[in-house]
Amino acid sequence: MAAKNTVTKKELLEKASGIGLKGVSKYRKPELIHAIQVAEGNSPCFGKISDCWEFNCQFGGDCQS
């Protein structure tokens, strides 16, 4: 099985900036992902669900590793 892609903090900060999030540069990676999830109208579930079935999640490579 191939390894899932992971996202860098730099990529997360770029995404956060692109959706208008401010003041998140000092967030740790999980907090930053949660902020992005909420801003996009999703549940802040990153790292909280052990048997997640959301295969198209952009954060799945980090979450399920």
C-alpha positions in Angstrom: 0.0 0.0 0.0 1.4 3.4 -0.9 1.9 6.0 1.7 -0.7 8.8 1.9 0.5 12.3 1.1 0.9 14.6 4.0 0.6 18.4 4.1 3.3 20.7 5.4 2.7 23.5 7.9 3.8 26.0 5.1 1.0 24.6 2.9 -1.5 24.8 5.7 -0.5 28.5 6.4 -1.0 29.3 2.7 -4.4 27.6 2.7 -5.4 29.4 5.9 -4.3 32.7 4.3 -6.3 31.9 1.2 -9.5 31.4 3.1 -9.0 34.5 5.2 -7.8 33.1 8.5 -5.7 35.5 10.5 -3.4 35.0 13.5 -2.8 31.3 13.0 0.9 31.3 12.3 1.8 30.2 15.8 -0.8 27.4 15.9 0.5 23.9 16.1 -0.3 21.8 13.0 -3.4 20.1 14.5 -4.8 23.4 15.8 -4.2 24.9 12.3 -6.0 22.0 10.6 -8.9 22.3 13.0 -9.2 26.1 12.2 -9.2 25.3 8.5 -11.8 22.6 8.9 -14.1 24.9 10.8 -13.6 27.8 8.4 -14.6 25.5 5.5 -17.7 24.5 7.3 -16.5 21.1 8.4 -16.2 19.3 11.8 -12.8 19.8 13.4 -12.3 16.1 13.5 -8.6 15.9 12.6 -6.9 13.3 14.9 -10.1 12.6 16.8 -11.6 9.7 14.9 -9.8 6.4 14.9 -11.9 4.6 12.3 -12.6 7.5 9.9 -14.1 6.6 6.5 -13.6 9.9 4.9 -11.2 8.8 2.1 -11.1 12.1 0.2 -10.0 14.3 3.2 -7.1 16.6 2.3 -5.6 15.9 5.8 -6.0 12.1 5.8 -2.3 11.5 5.2 -1.4 13.2 8.5 -4.5 12.2 10.5 -4.4 8.4 9.9 -0.6 8.0 10.1 
